[in-house]
Amino acid sequence: MYVVLRSIGVNVNGEVKTHDGRIDMVVDLPTDIYIVEFKLDRPAAEAMEQYALSKKRITLIGISFSSAKRTIVEELVEELPQAAE
């Protein structure tokens, strides 16, 4: 899947390291980002539970630094809606 997407020009990264493990694949499109988890001999629902259906709150944080000012010039925080229980 990685090779096919990469060969048609899609921005895709595999085995992306995070603070608590690795994401199997991240597909970065102009308007969407897809987190893809693959499971072998386990239900696809387990892959979904890792992120989308987990009880964890997901917060996006963006921080912009200025090399000229040598300080933070902008920060944005957005909490994603939690999955229904």
C-alpha positions as CSV (number, residue, x, y, z in Angstrom):
1,M,0.0,0.0,0.0
2,Y,2.8,2.4,0.9
3,V,4.6,1.8,-2.4
4,V,1.4,2.3,-4.5
5,L,0.5,5.5,-2.7
6,R,4.1,6.8,-3.0
7,S,4.3,5.9,-6.6
8,I,1.3,8.1,-7.5
9,G,2.7,11.0,-5.7
10,V,0.9,10.9,-2.3
11,N,2.8,12.2,0.7
12,V,2.9,9.0,2.8
13,N,5.1,8.0,5.8
14,G,5.5,4.6,7.3
15,E,6.4,3.6,10.9
16,V,6.0,7.1,12.3
17,K,7.4,7.2,15.8
18,T,5.2,8.7,18.6
19,H,5.8,9.1,22.3
20,D,4.1,5.8,23.0
21,G,4.8,3.6,19.9
22,R,4.6,3.8,16.2
23,I,1.9,4.6,13.7
24,D,1.9,2.1,10.8
25,M,1.2,4.7,8.1
26,V,0.3,8.4,7.9
27,V,-1.2,9.6,4.6
28,D,-1.0,13.4,4.3
29,L,-3.3,14.9,1.7
30,P,-3.9,18.6,1.1
31,T,-7.1,18.7,3.1
32,D,-7.0,15.5,5.1
33,I,-4.6,13.3,7.2
34,Y,-5.3,9.6,7.5
35,I,-3.7,7.5,10.3
36,V,-3.6,3.9,9.1
37,E,-3.0,0.9,11.4
38,F,-2.6,-2.6,10.0
39,K,-3.4,-5.7,12.0
40,L,-2.3,-9.3,11.2
41,D,-4.7,-12.0,12.4
42,R,-6.6,-9.6,14.5
43,P,-9.9,-7.7,13.9
44,A,-9.7,-4.4,12.0
45,A,-11.7,-2.9,15.0
46,E,-8.6,-3.3,17.1
47,A,-6.8,-0.8,14.8
48,M,-9.6,1.7,15.1
49,E,-9.6,1.4,18.9
50,Q,-6.0,2.5,19.1
51,Y,-6.9,6.0,18.1
52,A,-10.4,6.9,17.0
53,L,-12.4,4.8,19.5
54,S,-10.0,5.2,22.4
55,K,-11.2,7.0,25.6
56,K,-8.3,9.4,25.3
57,R,-8.8,13.0,24.5
58,I,-6.9,14.1,21.4
59,T,-5.5,17.6,21.3
60,L,-3.7,19.2,18.4
61,I,-1.0,21.8,19.4
62,G,0.7,24.0,16.9
63,I,3.6,26.2,18.0
64,S,5.4,28.7,15.8
65,F,8.9,30.0,16.6
66,S,10.6,33.1,15.2
67,S,14.3,32.7,14.5
68,A,14.7,36.5,14.4
69,K,12.9,37.1,17.7
70,R,14.1,33.8,19.2
71,T,10.8,33.3,20.9
72,I,7.3,31.7,20.4
73,V,5.2,34.0,18.1
74,E,2.1,32.0,17.8
75,E,0.4,29.0,19.4
76,L,-2.8,27.2,18.6
77,V,-4.6,24.5,20.5
78,E,-7.6,22.5,19.2
79,E,-9.3,19.6,21.0
80,L,-10.8,17.0,18.7
81,P,-14.2,15.6,19.5
82,Q,-14.1,12.4,21.4
83,A,-15.6,9.2,20.0
84,A,-19.0,8.2,21.2
85,E,-19.0,5.5,23.8
